[in-house]
């Protein structure tokens, strides 16, 4: 197997699994950014080089990458270079195309609970309790696609962590996941975020 997908919300456990894999495969770890298609193009330039020793390309939070980047990365998995393996990490497998999942060995961390900072949790709590007008004011400041993806990914993670105390937010999480998918598919950022606020 030349590609692994580690699923987990606890960053420490995911990191430990990455380290374990690099040791087991005796590969030198090398982390690359993976958010937009330009990142994938840079990665493809690197993988065309002849590697003298076994290398593990580590791509974190692939579920937060744009759909365009995810689709472009598929070619890397279909034509793996010699002496190279991929280690992907994600917190939500539902936001990863099946075409990528099917080409990876999926590893789920033992503790499948969400681990997120108190600061992010408080931001999400504040957003959830705000009026529609206040929510629209908050999302009006998010203009770039990467910012929107980051906002929604953090919102989904922290909302999951809050489900024990606020069980009614499951529908909001589902709507956030739907919005994230549309934005990653090049949907209009402000239009989709506004729709998200109105529908929740």
N, C-alpha and C positions, 0 to 999 in steps of 0.2 A: 504494500500500500504506500502510495507516494503523497497522500493528502489526508489530513486529520482535521476534524471539526469538533472543537471543544465547546460544549454548551453549559453555561452556568452564570448565575448572577453574582456570586461571591468572587470578586476579583482576585482575592488571595488564593482561593482554591484553583481558579483557572490558571493563574500564574504558576502555581506549583505543578499543575498537570503539564503545562508547556515545558517547564524545566525537566520534568520526568521524561517526556517524550524525546527531547533533544539528547538526553543522556542515553536512553535506550537505543536510539537510532544512531548514536555516535556522530551527530551532526552539529556543525557550528551554527549557533542561532544568529539571525540577522533580521531585525524588524523593519518593515516597510509601512508607510502610511497607506491607508486604503479607504478613501472617502469618495473621490471623484475619478472620472475616467482618465484624467491626466496622471493620476497616481498609478493606474494600471499600465499606462503607456511607459512610464518610467520603469516600472517593474519588468515589463517585457523587454526593455533594452538591456536590463541587467541579466535576465535569464538567458539571453542570446550569447552571453559570454561563456567561455569554457571554464568550468569550475574545477580546480585542482583537487579540492577536498569536498566531502559531503557537507551540504549547507541546508539549513532549515530556514525557510522564509516564513516569518511570523507576521500574520495579518490580524490585527485585533479589531473587534467590533464590526465584523463584516455585515451584521444585520443593520448597521447604521449607514452603510455605504449607499450611494445612489444606485438605482436600478440599472442605469447605463453602465456604471462601473462593474457591478456584479455580472452583467451579461458579457462585458468585454473580458472579464477575468476567466470566463469559462474556457476560452481557448488555451489558457495556461494549464488548466487541469486536463484538457484533452490531449495535449502534446507536452508532457513533462520532460524537461531536459535531464540528462544524466547527472547523477550526484546531487540531486535537488529534491527536497520534500517541502510540502506546504503545511503549516500549522495555522489553522484559522480559529478564531474565537468569536463567540456571540452569546448574547443573553437571551435572545428570542429566536428560536428556530423557525417560527412562522413567518419571519421577515426575510428568510433566505430562499432563493429559488430552488425548487426540487432538483433542477439540473446540476446545481452545485452540491447539494446534499448527497445525491446518488453517487457522486464521484469521490466522496470522502468517507473515512471511517469515523462515525459519530461517537464521541465520548461525552457522557454527561457526568458532571462533577457530583460527588456523593451528597453534598448539601445543596439542594436545589432551591434555596431561599434567596430572596433578593437582599443584596447588601448595598446600601446607598447612604450617602452622607446625610446627617441631620439637616444640613443647610438646604440640600436639594429637596428633602422631604417637606421642610417648612415652606419652601417656595411653592411646591405643588399644593400644599394645604391652603396657602393663601390664595392661589389661583382658583382652586375649586370653590372656595367660599366667597369669591368676588362676584360682583354684579356683572351682568352681560356687558354693560358699558365699560367697566374697569377691565374686563378680559379683552375686549376689543382694543382698548388703549395699550395693553401689554403686547398683544400680538402685532399691533401696528408698527412696532419697533423692529420686528423680525422681517427683514426684506430679502436676505440671501437664502438660497436653497439649503446650503450647508448649516446655517443657523437654525432653520426650521427643522431640519432632520435631527439636529442635536437637541433642540427644545423638546420635540415630541418623543424622542428616544428616552431622555431623562424623565419626562412626564410619565411615560408608560412604566418605566422601572420603579419610580417612586410611588406611583399609584398602586402598583402591585403590592408594594411594601405596606401601604396604608389599608389594604383590603380587610385586614383583621379588625380594624377599628372603624372603617367606613365601608361596609359591605355593599352599599348602594352604587359604588362607583364602577362596577363591572361594565356597565353599558358605556360609560365615558371612556374607559380603557379601550373597548372595542372600537369606538368612534375614532379615538386617537390613532389606533393601528391602521384603520382604514384611511385616515388622512395622511399618515406617514407614507403609506403605499402609493397614494395618488401623487404626493409631492416627489417621491423618488422616481415616479414615472413621468417626471417633467410637467406635472400639473402646476398651474399658477399658484405661487406661494401664498400671497395675500388672500386670494379667493378661497383656497382650500382651508387656510387657518380660520378665516371668517366663518366658513361653513361649519367647521368644527365647533367653534364657540356657540353659534346659533343652535346647532343640533344637540348641544349638551347643556 
